[in-house]
Amino acid sequence: MDSSLRVKYRDSTHKVRLALNADQTVIEERLICSNNLGDFYRYVSKWISNNNTSTGTIIDHDGKAITDNTSKANAFNCHFASVGVADKT
């Protein structure tokens, strides 16, 4: 392949990724500003299902693996509650 074509392709790909990321940022900012919790949860749920994400194995304080989703959620909740700051409203 011609090296100049390769450079043009790389640059074009980079520009497209930047444009897609900017568009995604605008969408997410609109979602946040709309203050609609239902839309937010639908967006997150769709994003998670489309990206097929998984937390994998979580290790508890005793070094034991936590593999079931409910226990993982409880472990995350305990951690975030311990490091979070109370809202002063």
Contacts in CASP RR format, 6 or more apart in sequence:
PFRMAT RR
TARGET T0000
AUTHOR 0000-0000-0000
METHOD contacts of the structure
MODEL  1
MDSSLRVKYRDSTHKVRLALNADQTVIEERLICSNNLGDFYRYVSKWISN
NNTSTGTIIDHDGKAITDNTSKANAFNCHFASVGVADKT
28 43 0 8 1.000
31 39 0 8 1.000
31 40 0 8 1.000
31 43 0 8 1.000
32 40 0 8 1.000
55 72 0 8 1.000
57 65 0 8 1.000
57 66 0 8 1.000
57 67 0 8 1.000
58 65 0 8 1.000
58 66 0 8 1.000
58 67 0 8 1.000
58 71 0 8 1.000
58 72 0 8 1.000
58 75 0 8 1.000
58 76 0 8 1.000
59 65 0 8 1.000
59 66 0 8 1.000
60 66 0 8 1.000
60 75 0 8 1.000
66 72 0 8 1.000
66 75 0 8 1.000
END
